[in-house]
Amino acid sequence: QVQLVESGGGLVQPGGSLRLSCAASRSINNINAMGWYRQAPGKQRELVARIISGGSTNYADFVKGRFTISRDNAKNTVYLQMNSLKFEDTAVYYCNAVQWRFGVPYDYWGQGTQVTVSS
């Protein structure tokens, strides 16, 4: 098991930046993938960015070139640097961890952090 705690959300103007952090309760060295999802009111939760254990990353098209995901295994933390924020980036952002054990994926979620882009 792993507990995830997000931080760094808040209110920002369009064009601004925020950095989200996701702190894990234990080592993330053997966690296969960690990612950020978001959910806006009335919409389904969607993948924003993901980083796998080997360091490869993938991003949703709507954040490519603006957001960067990274992980610091020494700090058991994953980050999401968000630049050039838009109104439509407003959502609750959730940290996710996936660990495969004996062929079965186990999903873990944080409680979410609110990001509001507003002028």
Solvent accessible surface area in square Angstrom, and as a share of the most:
residue,aa,sasa,rsa
1,Q,151,0.67
2,V,6,0.03
3,Q,102,0.45
4,L,8,0.04
5,V,87,0.50
6,E,7,0.03
7,S,59,0.38
8,G,37,0.35
9,G,29,0.28
10,G,29,0.28
11,L,131,0.65
12,V,20,0.12
13,Q,122,0.54
14,P,52,0.33
15,G,56,0.54
16,G,21,0.20
17,S,58,0.38
18,L,35,0.17
19,R,132,0.48
20,L,0,0.00
21,S,25,0.16
22,C,0,0.00
23,A,48,0.37
24,A,13,0.10
25,S,69,0.45
26,R,69,0.25
27,S,48,0.31
28,I,0,0.00
29,N,96,0.49
30,N,91,0.47
31,I,0,0.00
32,N,58,0.30
33,A,13,0.10
34,M,1,0.00
35,G,1,0.01
36,W,0,0.00
37,Y,43,0.16
38,R,16,0.06
39,Q,63,0.28
40,A,22,0.17
41,P,121,0.76
42,G,93,0.89
43,K,137,0.58
44,Q,160,0.71
45,R,90,0.33
46,E,66,0.30
47,L,46,0.23
48,V,0,0.00
49,A,0,0.00
50,R,79,0.29
51,I,10,0.05
52,I,72,0.37
53,S,65,0.42
54,G,74,0.71
55,G,41,0.39
56,S,69,0.44
57,T,60,0.35
58,N,63,0.32
59,Y,53,0.20
60,A,18,0.14
61,D,116,0.60
62,F,79,0.33
63,V,0,0.00
64,K,121,0.51
65,G,88,0.85
66,R,31,0.11
67,F,6,0.03
68,T,73,0.43
69,I,6,0.03
70,S,49,0.31
71,R,40,0.15
72,D,45,0.23
73,N,63,0.32
74,A,99,0.77
75,K,137,0.58
76,N,39,0.20
77,T,12,0.07
78,V,0,0.00
79,Y,29,0.11
80,L,0,0.00
81,Q,57,0.25
82,M,0,0.00
83,N,59,0.30
84,S,57,0.37
85,L,2,0.01
86,K,87,0.37
87,F,115,0.48
88,E,118,0.53
89,D,0,0.00
90,T,37,0.22
91,A,1,0.01
92,V,40,0.23
93,Y,0,0.00
94,Y,35,0.13
95,C,0,0.00
96,N,5,0.03
97,A,0,0.00
98,V,27,0.16
99,Q,13,0.06
100,W,135,0.47
101,R,85,0.31
102,F,208,0.87
103,G,61,0.58
104,V,73,0.42
105,P,66,0.41
106,Y,87,0.33
107,D,81,0.42
108,Y,26,0.10
109,W,100,0.35
110,G,10,0.10
111,Q,114,0.51
112,G,12,0.12
113,T,18,0.10
114,Q,88,0.39
115,V,0,0.00
116,T,42,0.24
117,V,6,0.03
118,S,47,0.30
119,S,114,0.74
